[in-house]
Amino acid sequence: MSVTANTPPPPRRSLPPVMSLTDGAADRLRGLYARGEHGKLLRIGVKTKGCSGLSYDLSWTEEAAPTDEVITDKGVTVLIDRKATLFLIGTVMDYEVKAMTAGFTFTNPNEKGRCGCGESFHV
């Protein structure tokens, strides 16, 4: 099959969002933004750490850096460090409360495996 100058290019497939939030994560962030972290934004990145190689890195910042991806989901804004974007495409962030722990969790379709303790992952 040959392509001629009159043939339009095939349509581009849309990419999934870099990250989405569950209702639990959005509610928890709203609470944090309203109280202890008022006026700040959560930046999510990935850093080299742990036995599997990568770990999620969450930090508070006063404003978005020029290189940050700004994600707004369910009325809540988070920042994604641009260096982490390829590792996070399609990730869902949740907030879980268990008997002895509570915290943000990530369901990342790019993960190929996790370490035994769950602190790090690899792609």
Secondary structure as the mmCIF struct_conf table of DSSP 4:
data_model
#
loop_
_struct_conf.conf_type_id
_struct_conf.id
_struct_conf.beg_label_comp_id
_struct_conf.beg_label_asym_id
_struct_conf.beg_label_seq_id
_struct_conf.end_label_comp_id
_struct_conf.end_label_asym_id
_struct_conf.end_label_seq_id
TURN_TY1_P TURN_TY1_P1 ALA A 5 ASN A 6
BEND BEND1 THR A 7 THR A 7
HELX_LH_PP_P HELX_LH_PP_P1 PRO A 8 PRO A 17
BEND BEND2 VAL A 18 VAL A 18
STRN STRN1 MET A 19 LEU A 21
HELX_RH_AL_P HELX_RH_AL_P1 ASP A 23 ALA A 34
TURN_TY1_P TURN_TY1_P2 ARG A 35 GLY A 39
STRN STRN2 LEU A 41 LYS A 49
TURN_TY1_P TURN_TY1_P3 GLY A 50 SER A 52
STRN STRN3 GLY A 53 THR A 61
BEND BEND3 GLU A 62 GLU A 63
TURN_TY1_P TURN_TY1_P4 PRO A 66 THR A 67
HELX_LH_PP_P HELX_LH_PP_P2 ASP A 68 ASP A 68
STRN STRN4 GLU A 69 ASP A 73
TURN_TY1_P TURN_TY1_P5 LYS A 74 GLY A 75
STRN STRN5 VAL A 76 ILE A 80
HELX_RH_3T_P HELX_RH_3T_P1 ARG A 82 ALA A 84
HELX_RH_AL_P HELX_RH_AL_P2 THR A 85 LEU A 88
TURN_TY1_P TURN_TY1_P6 ILE A 89 GLY A 90
STRN STRN6 THR A 91 VAL A 97
BEND BEND4 ALA A 99 MET A 100
STRN STRN7 ALA A 102 THR A 107
TURN_TY1_P TURN_TY1_P7 PRO A 109 ASN A 110
STRN STRN8 GLY A 113 ARG A 114
TURN_TY1_P TURN_TY1_P8 GLY A 116 CYS A 117
BEND BEND5 GLY A 118 GLU A 119
STRN STRN9 PHE A 121 HIS A 122
#
